[in-house]
Amino acid sequence: MTQDIVDALFVDPFAVMNTIGLIAFALVGATKAIREEFDMFGVTVVGLATAFAGGMTRDILVNRVPLTLSSPVEIGLGLFGVGLAIGVSAVLESADTHPLTLLSDAIGLAAFTTTGAIVATQAGIPAFGVVAIATINAAGGGAVADILLDRSPFILLDDFYASCAVLGGSAYWVVVTTGGSNGIATVVCAVTVIGTRIGALVYGWSLPTT
């Protein structure tokens, strides 16, 4: 099973990471909406916005039709993530802050940082653009979700979150530029993001404020 996942990761890193990111972020966004006592429509909207907003922005920036609008599979994966959120929230108290959800968020952040970096690299965008698009892909959905939840996007506050995507996108670019394969760059990027995000949660890392 593990070997099959590794093989798939190196054959089509984008498909694997995109699938993981969609499910993880739909789950995270939906649990936040459930905590705010949104109705089922609202929960679904926030969950899907969290999953899709970053990727749609990414695709617009590289001048292509957003994948979400051309792939029914993406909608299905997002809805699956929303369904998981409903199930998790029925079992766990304060599911949006439970370690399981926080881990899913870290995994989703890593997955979408990677997909953003892959798309930007394939589009021939220079280093700054690769990192910027990777970060937007990773953090954009969460920012939109916070706006829908009527609160300031937490990525603009003191949480060490978008910074993890910046580090991951930079790591991806360095590996690819120095001759590493797409698969290796994907692993390095994902590990960098997950490692720094979990470190931030465990040790309370944050950027300085004025």
Backbone as a printed PyTorch tensor [residue, N CA C, xyz], in Angstrom:
tensor([[[  0.8300,  -1.2030,   0.0000],
         [  0.0000,   0.0000,   0.0000],
         [  0.8690,   1.2610,   0.0000]],

        [[  1.8380,   1.2950,   0.9260],
         [  2.7310,   2.4530,   1.0050],
         [  3.5160,   2.6230,  -0.2850]],

        [[  3.9810,   1.5000,  -0.8480],
         [  4.7420,   1.5660,  -2.0900],
         [  3.8780,   2.0800,  -3.2300]],

        [[  2.5990,   1.7210,  -3.2500],
         [  1.6870,   2.2040,  -4.2880],
         [  1.5260,   3.7250,  -4.2040]],

        [[  1.4390,   4.2380,  -2.9890],
         [  1.3080,   5.6850,  -2.7970],
         [  2.5610,   6.3990,  -3.2720]],

        [[  3.7260,   5.8360,  -2.9090],
         [  4.9920,   6.4380,  -3.3350],
         [  5.1080,   6.4370,  -4.8530]],

        [[  4.7330,   5.3270,  -5.4890],
         [  4.7910,   5.2340,  -6.9450],
         [  3.8760,   6.2710,  -7.5910]],

        [[  2.6730,   6.4060,  -7.0590],
         [  1.7260,   7.3750,  -7.6020],
         [  2.2480,   8.7950,  -7.4350]],

        [[  2.8990,   9.0580,  -6.3060],
         [  3.4240,  10.3900,  -6.0300],
         [  4.4640,  10.7890,  -7.0710]],

        [[  5.2700,   9.8390,  -7.4800],
         [  6.3130,  10.1640,  -8.4430],
         [  5.7950,  10.1390,  -9.8810]],

        [[  4.7160,   9.4190, -10.1480],
         [  4.1390,   9.3960, -11.4900],
         [  3.3560,  10.6780, -11.7560]],

        [[  2.5020,  11.0860, -10.8280],
         [  1.7010,  12.3000, -11.0010],
         [  1.5630,  13.0260,  -9.6770]],

        [[  2.6130,  13.7700,  -9.2850],
         [  2.5900,  14.4620,  -7.9890],
         [  1.4300,  15.4310,  -7.8570]],

        [[  1.0760,  16.1190,  -8.9380],
         [  0.0000,  17.1050,  -8.8570],
         [ -1.3180,  16.4430,  -8.4720]],

        [[ -1.6670,  15.3440,  -9.1390],
         [ -2.9450,  14.6790,  -8.8740],
         [ -3.0310,  14.1980,  -7.4340]],

        [[ -1.9510,  13.6280,  -6.9350],
         [ -1.9500,  13.1100,  -5.5660],
         [ -2.1020,  14.2350,  -4.5590]],

        [[ -1.2850,  15.2780,  -4.6940],
         [ -1.3190,  16.3730,  -3.7270],
         [ -2.6020,  17.1860,  -3.8350]],

        [[ -3.1280,  17.3270,  -5.0430],
         [ -4.3760,  18.0640,  -5.2310],
         [ -5.5370,  17.3420,  -4.5470]],

        [[ -5.5700,  16.0250,  -4.6770],
         [ -6.6160,  15.2340,  -4.0250],
         [ -6.5450,  15.3800,  -2.5040]],

        [[ -5.3440,  15.2670,  -1.9680],
         [ -5.1640,  15.3930,  -0.5230],
         [ -5.5800,  16.7830,  -0.0520]],

        [[ -5.1440,  17.7990,  -0.7830],
         [ -5.4410,  19.1690,  -0.3940],
         [ -6.9190,  19.4870,  -0.4130]],

        [[ -7.6190,  19.0350,  -1.4340],
         [ -9.0540,  19.3130,  -1.5460],
         [ -9.8290,  18.7110,  -0.3750]],

        [[ -9.5610,  17.4670,  -0.0790],
         [-10.2820,  16.8060,   1.0090],
         [ -9.9370,  17.4430,   2.3550]],

        [[ -8.6430,  17.6730,   2.5890],
         [ -8.2070,  18.2060,   3.8820],
         [ -8.7610,  19.6020,   4.1260]],

        [[ -8.6800,  20.4730,   3.1230],
         [ -9.1260,  21.8510,   3.3280],
         [-10.6450,  21.9610,   3.3720]],

        [[-11.3620,  21.1250,   2.6340],
         [-12.8230,  21.1290,   2.7350],
         [-13.2420,  20.7160,   4.1390]],

        [[-12.5460,  19.7360,   4.6910],
         [-12.8220,  19.2980,   6.0630],
         [-12.5660,  20.4350,   7.0550]],

        [[-11.4250,  21.0910,   6.9150],
         [-11.0550,  22.1610,   7.8510],
         [-12.0440,  23.3190,   7.7780]],

        [[-12.3590,  23.7570,   6.5540],
         [-13.2830,  24.8800,   6.4060],
         [-14.6690,  24.5640,   6.9200]],

        [[-15.1350,  23.3720,   6.6390],
         [-16.4730,  22.9870,   7.0820],
         [-16.5690,  22.8870,   8.5980]],

        [[-15.5100,  22.4020,   9.2560],
         [-15.5540,  22.3150,  10.7190],
         [-15.6260,  23.7060,  11.3530]],

        [[-14.9800,  24.6840,  10.7390],
         [-15.0600,  26.0620,  11.2460],
         [-16.4930,  26.5900,  11.1280]],

        [[-17.1310,  26.3030,   9.9990],
         [-18.5070,  26.7580,   9.7940],
         [-19.4700,  26.0590,  10.7440]],

        [[-19.2280,  24.7920,  11.0160],
         [-20.0640,  24.0490,  11.9660],
         [-19.9220,  24.6580,  13.3590]],

        [[-18.6950,  25.0310,  13.7290],
         [-18.4680,  25.6490,  15.0410],
         [-19.2530,  26.9630,  15.1600]],

        [[-19.3940,  27.6860,  14.0410],
         [-20.1310,  28.9530,  14.0350],
         [-21.6430,  28.7420,  13.8670]],

        [[-22.0600,  27.4830,  13.8460],
         [-23.4700,  27.1010,  13.7470],
         [-24.1190,  27.5470,  12.4270]],

        [[-23.3650,  27.4660,  11.3380],
         [-23.9390,  27.6940,  10.0120],
         [-24.8840,  26.5460,   9.6820]],

        [[-25.8470,  26.8180,   8.7830],
         [-26.7060,  25.7190,   8.3310],
         [-25.9280,  24.8590,   7.3300]],

        [[-26.5390,  23.7780,   6.8510],
         [-25.8260,  22.8360,   6.0010],
         [-25.3430,  23.4810,   4.7050]],

        [[-26.1360,  24.3990,   4.1580],
         [-25.7040,  25.0880,   2.9470],
         [-24.4710,  25.9330,   3.2470]],

        [[-24.5090,  26.6690,   4.3550],
         [-23.3750,  27.4990,   4.7360],
         [-22.1270,  26.6840,   5.0040]],

        [[-22.2980,  25.5530,   5.6770],
         [-21.1650,  24.6670,   5.9520],
         [-20.5310,  24.1970,   4.6400]],

        [[-21.3740,  23.8380,   3.6950],
         [-20.8760,  23.3640,   2.4040],
         [-20.1580,  24.4720,   1.6520]],

        [[-20.7430,  25.6760,   1.6480],
         [-20.1330,  26.8020,   0.9430],
         [-18.7510,  27.1320,   1.5230]],

        [[-18.6660,  27.2070,   2.8400],
         [-17.3820,  27.5380,   3.4730],
         [-16.3610,  26.4230,   3.2240]],

        [[-16.8030,  25.1740,   3.3240],
         [-15.8910,  24.0570,   3.0820],
         [-15.3500,  24.0610,   1.6640]],

        [[-16.2270,  24.2730,   0.6930],
         [-15.7910,  24.2720,  -0.7040],
         [-14.9560,  25.5070,  -1.0230]],

        [[-15.3040,  26.6400,  -0.4280],
         [-14.5060,  27.8520,  -0.6430],
         [-13.0820,  27.6540,  -0.1300]],

        [[-12.9560,  27.0230,   1.0200],
         [-11.6330,  26.7600,   1.5780],
         [-10.8330,  25.8420,   0.6520]],

        [[-11.5040,  24.8670,   0.0720],
         [-10.8300,  23.9120,  -0.7950],
         [-10.4920,  24.4820,  -2.1640]],

        [[-11.3480,  25.3610,  -2.6940],
         [-11.2120,  25.7590,  -4.0980],
         [-10.6420,  27.1530,  -4.3460]],

        [[-10.8010,  28.0840,  -3.4120],
         [-10.4530,  29.4820,  -3.6970],
         [ -8.9810,  29.6660,  -4.0580]],

        [[ -8.1000,  29.0130,  -3.3290],
         [ -6.6750,  29.1560,  -3.6150],
         [ -6.3040,  28.6090,  -4.9750]],

        [[ -6.8330,  27.4410,  -5.3190],
         [ -6.5230,  26.8310,  -6.6040],
         [ -7.1000,  27.6080,  -7.7730]],

        [[ -8.2880,  28.1580,  -7.6010],
         [ -8.8880,  28.9650,  -8.6660],
         [ -8.0600,  30.2280,  -8.9160]],

        [[ -7.6030,  30.8510,  -7.8430],
         [ -6.7520,  32.0300,  -7.9840],
         [ -5.4470,  31.6620,  -8.6880]],

        [[ -4.8780,  30.5390,  -8.3130],
         [ -3.6520,  30.0360,  -8.9590],
         [ -3.8450,  29.8900, -10.4600]],

        [[ -4.9300,  29.2420, -10.8490],
         [ -5.1670,  28.9980, -12.2690],
         [ -5.3820,  30.2920, -13.0450]],

        [[ -6.0870,  31.2390, -12.4420],
         [ -6.2930,  32.5330, -13.1000],
         [ -4.9520,  33.2450, -13.3000]],

        [[ -4.0750,  33.1580, -12.3080],
         [ -2.7740,  33.8250, -12.3920],
         [ -1.8890,  33.2380, -13.4850]],

        [[ -2.0490,  31.9480, -13.7820],
         [ -1.2500,  31.3380, -14.8550],
         [ -2.0400,  31.2580, -16.1640]],

        [[ -3.1610,  31.9810, -16.2030],
         [ -3.9380,  32.1550, -17.4300],
         [ -4.5050,  30.8510, -17.9760]],

        [[ -5.1770,  30.1050, -17.0960],
         [ -5.8720,  28.9130, -17.5580],
         [ -7.2200,  28.7960, -16.8440]],

        [[ -8.1290,  28.0500, -17.4580],
         [ -9.4570,  27.8630, -16.8710],
         [ -9.3010,  27.1250, -15.5430]],

        [[ -9.8770,  27.6550, -14.4620],
         [ -9.7530,  26.9770, -13.1600],
         [-10.1630,  25.5130, -13.2470]],

        [[ -9.3280,  24.6660, -12.7170],
         [ -9.5670,  23.2260, -12.7790],
         [-10.8970,  22.8520, -12.1390]],

        [[-11.2680,  23.5880, -11.1020],
         [-12.5200,  23.3160, -10.3950],
         [-13.7240,  23.4150, -11.3240]],

        [[-13.6710,  24.3080, -12.3050],
         [-14.7950,  24.5340, -13.2080],
         [-14.8440,  23.5190, -14.3460]],

        [[-13.7950,  22.7470, -14.5060],
         [-13.7510,  21.7990, -15.6170],
         [-13.6350,  20.3450, -15.1710]],

        [[-13.6080,  20.1190, -13.8570],
         [-13.4380,  18.7530, -13.3610],
         [-14.4640,  18.4320, -12.2750]],

        [[-15.5150,  17.6660, -12.6200],
         [-16.5060,  17.2690, -11.6070],
         [-15.8900,  16.4880, -10.4530]],

        [[-14.7690,  15.8280, -10.7170],
         [-14.1040,  15.0580,  -9.6690],
         [-13.6960,  15.9670,  -8.5190]],

        [[-13.2610,  17.1860,  -8.8480],
         [-12.8480,  18.1230,  -7.8010],
         [-14.0160,  18.4610,  -6.8700]],

        [[-15.1860,  18.6820,  -7.4520],
         [-16.3600,  18.9730,  -6.6360],
         [-16.6670,  17.7870,  -5.7260]],

        [[-16.5720,  16.5950,  -6.2860],
         [-16.8320,  15.3930,  -5.4920],
         [-15.8660,  15.2540,  -4.3270]],

        [[-14.5900,  15.5430,  -4.5550],
         [-13.6040,  15.4560,  -3.4790],
         [-13.8890,  16.4970,  -2.4010]],

        [[-14.2660,  17.7070,  -2.8320],
         [-14.6080,  18.7390,  -1.8640],
         [-15.7990,  18.3490,  -1.0130]],

        [[-16.8270,  17.8170,  -1.6520],
         [-18.0290,  17.3910,  -0.9200],
         [-17.7130,  16.2330,   0.0330]],

        [[-16.8040,  15.3790,  -0.3910],
         [-16.3810,  14.2860,   0.4880],
         [-15.7260,  14.8510,   1.7460]],

        [[-14.8910,  15.8740,   1.5770],
         [-14.2630,  16.5140,   2.7250],
         [-15.2750,  17.1590,   3.6480]],

        [[-16.3000,  17.7830,   3.0690],
         [-17.3700,  18.3820,   3.8810],
         [-18.0990,  17.2930,   4.6660]],

        [[-18.3710,  16.1730,   4.0010],
         [-19.0250,  15.0560,   4.6860],
         [-18.1940,  14.5270,   5.8440]],

        [[-16.8800,  14.4540,   5.6430],
         [-16.0030,  14.0230,   6.7350],
         [-16.0850,  14.9910,   7.9080]],

        [[-16.1510,  16.2880,   7.5940],
         [-16.2330,  17.2970,   8.6480],
         [-17.4940,  17.1330,   9.4760]],

        [[-18.5900,  16.8530,   8.8120],
         [-19.8550,  16.6510,   9.5210],
         [-19.7540,  15.4450,  10.4470]],

        [[-19.1610,  14.3660,   9.9410],
         [-18.9930,  13.1780,  10.7570],
         [-18.0690,  13.4070,  11.9310]],

        [[-16.9440,  14.0850,  11.6790],
         [-15.9840,  14.3670,  12.7500],
         [-16.6000,  15.2680,  13.8150]],

        [[-17.3530,  16.2740,  13.3740],
         [-17.9580,  17.2180,  14.3270],
         [-19.0380,  16.5530,  15.1770]],

        [[-19.6390,  15.4900,  14.6500],
         [-20.6500,  14.7740,  15.4190],
         [-20.0230,  13.9260,  16.5200]],

        [[-18.7550,  13.6020,  16.3370],
         [-18.0660,  12.7330,  17.2900],
         [-17.1950,  13.5110,  18.2670]],

        [[-16.5440,  14.5680,  17.7630],
         [-15.5840,  15.3080,  18.5620],
         [-16.1430,  16.6590,  19.0090]],

        [[-15.8290,  17.0460,  20.2130],
         [-16.1970,  18.3710,  20.6930],
         [-15.1310,  19.3700,  20.2450]],

        [[-15.5700,  20.5600,  19.7970],
         [-14.6440,  21.5850,  19.2750],
         [-13.7530,  20.9820,  18.1980]],

        [[-14.4010,  20.3840,  17.1980],
         [-13.6590,  19.6750,  16.1520],
         [-12.7200,  20.5860,  15.3830]],

        [[-13.0640,  21.8850,  15.2800],
         [-12.2260,  22.7780,  14.4880],
         [-10.8570,  23.0270,  15.1160]],

        [[-10.7250,  22.8040,  16.4310],
         [ -9.4320,  22.9780,  17.0960],
         [ -8.8360,  21.6550,  17.5780]],

        [[ -9.4630,  20.5510,  17.2030],
         [ -8.9560,  19.2360,  17.6000],
         [ -7.6500,  18.9350,  16.8600]],

        [[ -6.7230,  18.2300,  17.4850],
         [ -5.4580,  17.8950,  16.8150],
         [ -5.6500,  17.2310,  15.4520]],

        [[ -6.6890,  16.4310,  15.2860],
         [ -6.9490,  15.7890,  14.0070],
         [ -7.1990,  16.8330,  12.9130]],

        [[ -7.9830,  17.8480,  13.2460],
         [ -8.2680,  18.9000,  12.2690],
         [ -7.0360,  19.7560,  12.0110]],

        [[ -6.2860,  20.0520,  13.0590],
         [ -5.0700,  20.8400,  12.8840],
         [ -4.0560,  20.0960,  12.0250]],

        [[ -3.9760,  18.7870,  12.1830],
         [ -3.0840,  17.9890,  11.3480],
         [ -3.5710,  17.9890,   9.9030]],

        [[ -4.8940,  17.8640,   9.7220],
         [ -5.4600,  17.9100,   8.3660],
         [ -5.1500,  19.2480,   7.7030]],

        [[ -5.2250,  20.3080,   8.4870],
         [ -4.9170,  21.6280,   7.9660],
         [ -3.4620,  21.7210,   7.5210]],

        [[ -2.5530,  21.1790,   8.3210],
         [ -1.1300,  21.1840,   7.9670],
         [ -0.8820,  20.3770,   6.7000]],

        [[ -1.5660,  19.2350,   6.5880],
         [ -1.4190,  18.3950,   5.4000],
         [ -1.9800,  19.1100,   4.1650]],

        [[ -3.1500,  19.7450,   4.3330],
         [ -3.7280,  20.4900,   3.2220],
         [ -2.8440,  21.6430,   2.7900]],

        [[ -2.2650,  22.3370,   3.7700],
         [ -1.3560,  23.4450,   3.4660],
         [ -0.1650,  22.9520,   2.6540]],

        [[  0.3840,  21.8140,   3.0590],
         [  1.5240,  21.2430,   2.3450],
         [  1.1350,  20.8120,   0.9360]],

        [[ -0.0160,  20.1800,   0.8230],
         [ -0.4620,  19.6900,  -0.4830],
         [ -0.6900,  20.8340,  -1.4610]],

        [[ -1.3440,  21.9000,  -1.0050],
         [ -1.6480,  22.9990,  -1.9120],
         [ -0.4360,  23.8900,  -2.1740]],

        [[  0.4970,  23.9630,  -1.2360],
         [  1.7570,  24.6440,  -1.5380],
         [  2.4500,  23.9370,  -2.6890]],

        [[  2.4420,  22.6180,  -2.6310],
         [  3.1040,  21.8170,  -3.6580],
         [  2.4180,  21.9490,  -5.0120]],

        [[  1.0880,  21.8690,  -5.0370],
         [  0.3990,  21.9720,  -6.3290],
         [  0.6060,  23.3500,  -6.9430]],

        [[  0.6050,  24.3830,  -6.0920],
         [  0.8600,  25.7210,  -6.6120],
         [  2.2440,  25.8310,  -7.2170]],

        [[  3.2350,  25.2720,  -6.5420],
         [  4.6060,  25.3100,  -7.0480],
         [  4.7410,  24.5260,  -8.3490]],

        [[  4.0650,  23.3800,  -8.4370],
         [  4.1150,  22.5650,  -9.6540],
         [  3.5350,  23.3370, -10.8350]],

        [[  2.3560,  23.9060, -10.6600],
         [  1.6950,  24.6290, -11.7500],
         [  2.5260,  25.8310, -12.1850]],

        [[  3.0380,  26.5870, -11.2160],
         [  3.8350,  27.7750, -11.5450],
         [  5.1130,  27.3910, -12.2780]],

        [[  5.7550,  26.3170, -11.8510],
         [  6.9840,  25.8660, -12.5060],
         [  6.7040,  25.4200, -13.9320]],

        [[  5.6330,  24.6710, -14.1230],
         [  5.2770,  24.2120, -15.4670],
         [  4.9100,  25.3710, -16.3860]],

        [[  4.4220,  26.4650, -15.8080],
         [  4.0690,  27.6470, -16.5980],
         [  5.2890,  28.5040, -16.9160]],

        [[  6.4560,  28.1140, -16.4180],
         [  7.6840,  28.8370, -16.7140],
         [  7.8460,  30.1430, -15.9560]],

        [[  7.2010,  30.2310, -14.7930],
         [  7.2560,  31.4490, -13.9930],
         [  8.5440,  31.4640, -13.1680]],

        [[  9.1930,  32.6420, -13.0440],
         [ 10.4460,  32.7430, -12.2750],
         [ 10.2540,  32.4440, -10.7930]],

        [[ 11.3740,  32.4480, -10.0740],
         [ 11.4020,  32.0170,  -8.6690],
         [ 10.3870,  32.7340,  -7.7880]],

        [[ 10.3520,  34.0640,  -7.8380],
         [  9.4300,  34.7880,  -6.9650],
         [  7.9920,  34.3840,  -7.2610]],

        [[  7.6600,  34.2350,  -8.5410],
         [  6.3070,  33.8500,  -8.9200],
         [  5.9490,  32.4610,  -8.4470]],

        [[  6.9020,  31.5410,  -8.4910],
         [  6.6580,  30.1710,  -8.0150],
         [  6.2970,  30.1920,  -6.5350]],

        [[  7.0830,  30.9190,  -5.7530],
         [  6.8360,  30.9910,  -4.3080],
         [  5.5170,  31.7070,  -4.0220]],

        [[  5.2630,  32.7990,  -4.7640],
         [  4.0330,  33.5680,  -4.5430],
         [  2.7960,  32.7440,  -4.8710]],

        [[  2.8060,  32.0510,  -6.0040],
         [  1.6470,  31.2520,  -6.3990],
         [  1.4630,  30.0570,  -5.4670]],

        [[  2.5620,  29.4570,  -5.0530],
         [  2.4710,  28.3480,  -4.0900],
         [  1.8100,  28.8210,  -2.7970]],

        [[  2.1820,  30.0100,  -2.3430],
         [  1.6240,  30.5540,  -1.1000],
         [  0.1590,  30.9210,  -1.2570]],

        [[ -0.1800,  31.5290,  -2.3860],
         [ -1.5800,  31.8940,  -2.6440],
         [ -2.4490,  30.6430,  -2.7430]],

        [[ -1.9420,  29.6350,  -3.4350],
         [ -2.6740,  28.3810,  -3.5640],
         [ -2.9280,  27.7530,  -2.1960]],

        [[ -1.9200,  27.8550,  -1.3190],
         [ -2.0150,  27.2180,  -0.0060],
         [ -2.8680,  27.9970,   0.9810]],

        [[ -2.7120,  29.3160,   1.0020],
         [ -3.3570,  30.1210,   2.0470],
         [ -4.5960,  30.8650,   1.5780]],

        [[ -4.8140,  30.9320,   0.2660],
         [ -5.9360,  31.7100,  -0.2570],
         [ -7.2960,  31.2070,   0.1800]],

        [[ -7.4750,  29.9030,   0.1990],
         [ -8.7660,  29.3400,   0.5880],
         [ -9.1120,  29.6400,   2.0340]],

        [[ -8.1130,  29.5450,   2.9070],
         [ -8.3510,  29.8370,   4.3160],
         [ -8.7080,  31.2930,   4.5450]],

        [[ -8.0850,  32.1860,   3.7600],
         [ -8.3940,  33.6130,   3.8810],
         [ -9.8310,  33.9030,   3.4690]],

        [[-10.2640,  33.2870,   2.3660],
         [-11.6450,  33.4710,   1.9040],
         [-12.6240,  32.9040,   2.9310]],

        [[-12.2970,  31.7510,   3.5020],
         [-13.1670,  31.1410,   4.5130],
         [-13.3260,  32.0660,   5.7140]],

        [[-12.2320,  32.6820,   6.1550],
         [-12.3130,  33.5880,   7.3030],
         [-13.2060,  34.7890,   6.9940]],

        [[-13.1380,  35.2900,   5.7750],
         [-14.0010,  36.4080,   5.3810],
         [-15.4730,  35.9770,   5.4270]],

        [[-15.7620,  34.7740,   4.9370],
         [-17.1270,  34.2600,   4.9850],
         [-17.5950,  34.0520,   6.4290]],

        [[-16.6450,  33.7760,   7.3130],
         [-16.9630,  33.5820,   8.7260],
         [-16.9500,  34.9010,   9.5000]],

        [[-16.7930,  36.0040,   8.7690],
         [-16.8470,  37.3520,   9.3450],
         [-15.7530,  37.5820,  10.3810]],

        [[-14.5280,  37.2120,  10.0110],
         [-13.3970,  37.4950,  10.8820],
         [-12.1710,  37.8020,  10.0340]],

        [[-11.2020,  38.4770,  10.6170],
         [ -9.9870,  38.8340,   9.8870],
         [ -9.2220,  37.5690,   9.5060]],

        [[ -8.7450,  37.4750,   8.2610],
         [ -7.9530,  36.3030,   7.8670],
         [ -6.7660,  36.1080,   8.7990]],

        [[ -6.6940,  34.9410,   9.4220],
         [ -5.6680,  34.7450,  10.4330],
         [ -4.2750,  34.7030,   9.8390]],

        [[ -4.1630,  34.4910,   8.5180],
         [ -2.8330,  34.4770,   7.9040],
         [ -2.2120,  35.8700,   7.9170]],

        [[ -3.0360,  36.9070,   8.1480],
         [ -2.5240,  38.2710,   8.2010],
         [ -2.1770,  38.6960,   9.6190]],

        [[ -2.4460,  37.8240,  10.5750],
         [ -2.1660,  38.1420,  11.9720],
         [ -0.8220,  37.5370,  12.3570]],

        [[ -0.6890,  37.0410,  13.5800],
         [  0.6300,  36.6290,  14.0560],
         [  0.8780,  35.1340,  13.9600]],

        [[ -0.0150,  34.3890,  13.3290],
         [  0.1630,  32.9470,  13.2420],
         [  1.2150,  32.6040,  12.1830]],

        [[  2.0620,  31.6040,  12.4760],
         [  3.0900,  31.1530,  11.5370],
         [  2.4400,  30.1350,  10.6090]],

        [[  1.8150,  30.6370,   9.5460],
         [  1.0200,  29.7770,   8.6620],
         [  1.4290,  29.9600,   7.2060]],

        [[  1.1430,  31.1320,   6.6540],
         [  1.5380,  31.3880,   5.2680],
         [  3.0530,  31.2990,   5.1070]],

        [[  3.7740,  31.6210,   6.1720],
         [  5.2380,  31.5340,   6.1360],
         [  5.6990,  30.1080,   5.8360]],

        [[  4.9470,  29.1350,   6.3160],
         [  5.2840,  27.7310,   6.0360],
         [  5.1990,  27.4530,   4.5370]],

        [[  4.1880,  28.0420,   3.8920],
         [  4.0380,  27.8690,   2.4520],
         [  5.1690,  28.5560,   1.6990]],

        [[  5.5810,  29.7140,   2.1840],
         [  6.7110,  30.4140,   1.5600],
         [  7.9670,  29.5390,   1.6140]],

        [[  8.2120,  28.9390,   2.7620],
         [  9.3780,  28.0680,   2.9090],
         [  9.2640,  26.8370,   2.0180]],

        [[  8.0640,  26.2450,   1.9710],
         [  7.8660,  25.0680,   1.1360],
         [  8.0140,  25.3660,  -0.3360]],

        [[  7.4150,  26.4720,  -0.7970],
         [  7.5380,  26.8590,  -2.1990],
         [  8.9790,  27.1370,  -2.5730]],

        [[  9.7170,  27.7510,  -1.6730],
         [ 11.1380,  28.0260,  -1.9130],
         [ 11.9260,  26.7260,  -2.0060]],

        [[ 11.6150,  25.7880,  -1.1200],
         [ 12.3040,  24.4990,  -1.1420],
         [ 12.0440,  23.7600,  -2.4480]],

        [[ 10.7870,  23.8100,  -2.9260],
         [ 10.4460,  23.1650,  -4.1970],
         [ 11.2760,  23.7520,  -5.3250]],

        [[ 11.3300,  25.0770,  -5.3820],
         [ 12.0660,  25.7480,  -6.4610],
         [ 13.5460,  25.3990,  -6.4200]],

        [[ 14.1280,  25.3650,  -5.2280],
         [ 15.5490,  25.0530,  -5.0970],
         [ 15.8430,  23.6460,  -5.6090]],

        [[ 15.0010,  22.6790,  -5.2320],
         [ 15.2300,  21.2930,  -5.6500],
         [ 15.1300,  21.1560,  -7.1630]],

        [[ 14.0850,  21.7520,  -7.7450],
         [ 13.9030,  21.6570,  -9.1970],
         [ 15.0300,  22.3700,  -9.9340]],

        [[ 15.4200,  23.5300,  -9.4470],
         [ 16.4660,  24.3210, -10.1050],
         [ 17.8290,  23.6290, -10.0570]],

        [[ 18.0650,  22.8760,  -9.0020],
         [ 19.3500,  22.1870,  -8.8740],
         [ 19.3380,  20.8050,  -9.5170]],

        [[ 18.2990,  20.5010, -10.2770],
         [ 18.2700,  19.2640, -11.0440],
         [ 17.4780,  18.1320, -10.4320]],

        [[ 16.8130,  18.3600,  -9.3220],
         [ 15.9990,  17.3180,  -8.7030],
         [ 14.7330,  17.0570,  -9.5000]],

        [[ 14.1910,  15.8630,  -9.3810],
         [ 12.9720,  15.5170, -10.1070],
         [ 11.7560,  16.1650,  -9.4710]],

        [[ 10.6710,  16.1900, -10.2070],
         [  9.4210,  16.7490,  -9.7040],
         [  8.9460,  15.9870,  -8.4630]],

        [[  9.1140,  14.6730,  -8.4890],
         [  8.6910,  13.8610,  -7.3580],
         [  9.4810,  14.1720,  -6.1010]],

        [[ 10.7940,  14.3120,  -6.2450],
         [ 11.6310,  14.6340,  -5.0820],
         [ 11.2980,  16.0210,  -4.5570]],

        [[ 11.1120,  16.9770,  -5.4760],
         [ 10.7640,  18.3350,  -5.0700],
         [  9.4330,  18.3590,  -4.3260]],

        [[  8.4990,  17.5340,  -4.7660],
         [  7.1960,  17.4430,  -4.1030],
         [  7.3430,  16.9710,  -2.6670]],

        [[  8.1320,  15.9280,  -2.4700],
         [  8.3430,  15.3890,  -1.1220],
         [  9.0290,  16.4170,  -0.2320]],

        [[ 10.0550,  17.0600,  -0.7460],
         [ 10.7920,  18.0520,   0.0420],
         [  9.8790,  19.2090,   0.4270]],

        [[  9.0880,  19.6780,  -0.5210],
         [  8.1610,  20.7780,  -0.2620],
         [  7.1490,  20.3980,   0.8140]],

        [[  6.5330,  19.2390,   0.6630],
         [  5.5090,  18.8060,   1.6100],
         [  6.0770,  18.6080,   3.0040]],

        [[  7.2320,  17.9940,   3.0940],
         [  7.8570,  17.7570,   4.4030],
         [  8.2180,  19.0830,   5.0690]],

        [[  8.7090,  20.0310,   4.2690],
         [  9.0700,  21.3470,   4.8080],
         [  7.8590,  22.0500,   5.4020]],

        [[  6.7570,  22.0380,   4.6600],
         [  5.5530,  22.7240,   5.1290],
         [  4.9700,  22.0490,   6.3650]],

        [[  4.8080,  20.7410,   6.3030],
         [  4.2300,  20.0230,   7.4460],
         [  5.1170,  20.1670,   8.6770]],

        [[  6.4260,  20.0370,   8.4770],
         [  7.3430,  20.1360,   9.6050],
         [  7.3100,  21.4990,  10.2750]],

        [[  7.3350,  22.5590,   9.4710],
         [  7.3290,  23.9000,  10.0560],
         [  5.9750,  24.2380,  10.6650]],

        [[  4.8910,  23.7700,  10.0430],
         [  3.5630,  24.0710,  10.5860],
         [  3.3370,  23.3460,  11.9120]],

        [[  3.7100,  22.0920,  11.9820],
         [  3.5630,  21.3560,  13.2410],
         [  4.4770,  21.9600,  14.3020]],

        [[  5.6860,  22.3540,  13.8980],
         [  6.5840,  23.0080,  14.8400],
         [  5.9710,  24.2820,  15.3980]],

        [[  5.2920,  25.0470,  14.5250],
         [  4.6460,  26.2860,  14.9650],
         [  3.5370,  26.0030,  15.9690]],

        [[  2.7790,  24.9330,  15.7250],
         [  1.6900,  24.5810,  16.6420],
         [  2.2190,  24.0810,  17.9790]],

        [[  3.2640,  23.2850,  17.9410],
         [  3.7830,  22.6840,  19.1710],
         [  4.5450,  23.7050,  20.0110]],

        [[  5.3390,  24.5340,  19.3410],
         [  6.2180,  25.4450,  20.0720],
         [  5.7240,  26.8860,  20.0890]],

        [[  4.5710,  27.1310,  19.4740],
         [  4.0070,  28.4630,  19.5160],
         [  4.7520,  29.4990,  18.7070]],

        [[  5.3430,  29.0880,  17.5750],
         [  6.0710,  30.0450,  16.7540],
         [  5.1090,  31.0770,  16.1670]],

        [[  5.5600,  32.2770,  16.0480],
         [  4.7880,  33.3220,  15.3830],
         [  5.7170,  34.4170,  14.9090]],

        [[  5.2880,  35.1650,  13.9250],
         [  6.0750,  36.2920,  13.4480],
         [  5.9070,  37.4700,  14.3930]],

        [[  6.9140,  38.3210,  14.4890],
         [  6.7860,  39.4780,  15.3850],
         [  5.7250,  40.4590,  14.9120]],

        [[  5.1000,  41.1330,  15.8410],
         [  4.1230,  42.1560,  15.5050],
         [  4.6790,  43.5270,  15.8730]],

        [[  4.1140,  44.5640,  15.2920],
         [  4.6010,  45.9140,  15.5610],
         [  3.9310,  46.4870,  16.7960]]])
